[in-house]
Amino acid sequence: MINAINLSKTYVIKQKESFWKKPIYLSKEAVKNLSMQIDRGKITGLLGINGAGKTTTIKMLSTMLSPSSGSLYIDDLDAIRYPLKAKSRLNIITGGERNIYWRLTARENLEYFGSLYGLDKANLNQRINQLQSANSNRRFCGAKRTRRGASGLNQ
């Protein structure tokens, strides 16, 4: 279960009007006091207009981004205090072309995410090789970038 309590994220934006003036720092509140609960096994999506804070919320819920305030628990584990342990209990699939994943091969994606989850390189390579040998569509594990495949396969 994911339990978010009063999550907020504020970005500090540096604006500089000209070369001679000191920069001005502005605060942009992307998410304000969000509380929600997602039960185990539920597929959840967020809808909203551009700039509503959907991406920031998803990044906070998946521990990719630390909130400015609030609490986040994954299966009663404090995900803000223990983000690596929390990552081992959840997964996220993002879409769109603004992320890095489509620029990498399937193997590079597995290496990237494995390192994010704290897997040691030897164990990670062994697991990737096992997946590659079990995969009937081996060409996606090779040198081709994943954006060449179908969207679902890429994800």
C-alpha positions as CSV (number, residue, x, y, z in Angstrom):
1,M,0.0,0.0,0.0
2,I,1.2,3.5,-0.8
3,N,0.1,6.1,1.8
4,A,0.9,9.8,1.1
5,I,0.1,12.3,3.8
6,N,0.2,16.0,3.1
7,L,2.9,15.7,0.4
8,S,4.2,19.0,-0.9
9,K,6.9,20.0,-3.4
10,T,8.2,23.5,-3.8
11,Y,10.8,24.4,-6.4
12,V,13.1,27.4,-6.1
13,I,13.5,29.1,-9.4
14,K,16.4,31.5,-10.1
15,Q,15.4,34.4,-12.4
16,K,18.0,36.8,-13.6
17,E,16.7,39.9,-15.3
18,S,20.0,41.2,-16.7
19,F,23.8,40.7,-16.3
20,W,24.2,43.5,-13.8
21,K,21.3,42.7,-11.5
22,K,21.3,40.2,-8.7
23,P,19.2,37.1,-9.4
24,I,15.7,36.9,-8.0
25,Y,14.6,33.6,-6.4
26,L,11.0,32.6,-6.8
27,S,9.1,29.7,-5.2
28,K,6.9,27.5,-7.4
29,E,4.6,25.2,-5.5
30,A,4.1,22.1,-7.7
31,V,2.2,20.0,-5.3
32,K,0.4,21.2,-2.1
33,N,-0.7,19.0,0.8
34,L,-1.6,15.9,-1.3
35,S,-2.9,13.0,0.7
36,M,-3.9,9.7,-1.0
37,Q,-3.8,6.0,-0.4
38,I,-3.3,3.4,-3.1
39,D,-4.0,-0.2,-2.1
40,R,-1.8,-3.1,-3.0
41,G,-2.4,-4.4,-6.5
42,K,-4.3,-1.3,-7.7
43,I,-3.4,0.3,-11.0
44,T,-3.7,4.1,-10.6
45,G,-3.5,7.0,-13.0
46,L,-3.5,10.7,-12.5
47,L,-5.5,13.1,-14.6
48,G,-5.1,16.9,-14.8
49,I,-4.2,19.9,-16.9
50,N,-0.6,20.7,-17.8
51,G,1.3,22.0,-14.8
52,A,-1.1,20.4,-12.3
53,G,1.7,18.4,-10.6
54,K,1.0,15.0,-12.0
55,T,4.6,14.2,-12.9
56,T,5.9,15.6,-9.6
57,T,3.4,13.5,-7.7
58,I,4.4,10.3,-9.5
59,K,8.1,11.0,-8.9
60,M,7.5,11.6,-5.2
61,L,5.3,8.5,-4.8
62,S,8.0,6.4,-6.5
63,T,10.8,8.0,-4.5
64,M,12.5,9.5,-7.5
65,L,12.0,12.9,-6.0
66,S,12.0,13.9,-2.4
67,P,9.0,16.0,-1.2
68,S,9.6,19.4,0.5
69,S,7.2,18.3,3.3
70,G,4.8,15.5,4.2
71,S,5.1,11.8,4.8
72,L,5.2,8.8,2.4
73,Y,4.8,5.2,3.4
74,I,5.2,2.1,1.2
75,D,3.8,-0.9,3.0
76,D,4.3,1.0,6.4
77,L,8.0,1.7,5.5
78,D,9.0,5.4,5.7
79,A,9.8,5.9,2.0
80,I,11.4,9.3,2.6
81,R,13.8,8.0,5.1
82,Y,14.5,4.6,3.3
83,P,14.0,5.3,-0.4
84,L,16.1,2.3,-1.6
85,K,14.1,-0.1,0.5
86,A,10.9,1.5,-0.7
87,K,12.0,1.2,-4.4
88,S,12.3,-2.6,-4.0
89,R,8.5,-2.7,-3.1
90,L,7.1,-0.8,-6.1
91,N,7.5,-0.2,-9.8
92,I,6.6,2.6,-12.2
93,I,6.1,2.7,-16.0
94,T,6.3,6.1,-17.6
95,G,5.4,7.0,-21.1
96,G,6.2,9.8,-23.5
97,E,9.4,10.8,-25.1
98,R,10.6,13.2,-22.5
99,N,12.4,10.5,-20.5
100,I,15.7,8.8,-21.2
101,Y,14.5,5.2,-21.4
102,W,13.8,5.2,-25.2
103,R,17.3,6.3,-25.9
104,L,18.8,3.3,-24.3
105,T,18.9,-0.4,-25.4
106,A,16.9,-2.9,-23.3
107,R,20.1,-4.0,-21.6
108,E,21.1,-0.4,-20.8
109,N,17.6,0.2,-19.3
110,L,18.0,-2.9,-17.2
111,E,21.5,-1.8,-16.0
112,Y,20.2,1.7,-15.3
113,F,17.2,0.6,-13.2
114,G,19.1,-2.2,-11.5
115,S,21.7,0.3,-10.3
116,L,18.9,2.6,-9.1
117,Y,17.6,-0.3,-7.0
118,G,21.1,-0.9,-5.5
119,L,21.8,-4.2,-7.3
120,D,25.6,-5.0,-7.4
121,K,27.0,-5.2,-10.9
122,A,27.9,-8.9,-10.9
123,N,24.4,-10.0,-9.7
124,L,22.8,-7.5,-12.1
125,N,24.7,-8.8,-15.1
126,Q,23.9,-12.4,-14.2
127,R,20.2,-11.6,-14.0
128,I,20.2,-9.6,-17.2
129,N,21.9,-12.5,-19.0
130,Q,19.3,-14.9,-17.7
131,L,16.5,-12.6,-18.9
132,Q,18.2,-12.2,-22.3
133,S,18.6,-16.0,-22.8
134,A,15.0,-16.6,-21.8
135,N,13.6,-13.8,-24.1
136,S,12.3,-15.1,-27.4
137,N,12.7,-11.6,-28.9
138,R,16.4,-11.2,-28.3
139,R,16.9,-8.4,-30.7
140,F,15.6,-5.9,-28.1
141,C,18.3,-6.9,-25.7
142,G,21.0,-6.0,-28.2
143,A,22.3,-2.8,-29.7
144,K,19.0,-1.4,-30.9
145,R,17.4,1.5,-29.0
146,T,14.1,0.6,-27.4
147,R,12.1,3.3,-29.2
148,R,12.1,1.1,-32.3
149,G,9.8,-1.4,-30.6
150,A,6.1,-1.1,-29.8
151,S,5.2,1.2,-27.0
152,G,4.1,-1.6,-24.7
153,L,7.3,-3.5,-25.4
154,N,9.4,-0.4,-24.7
155,Q,7.8,0.0,-21.3
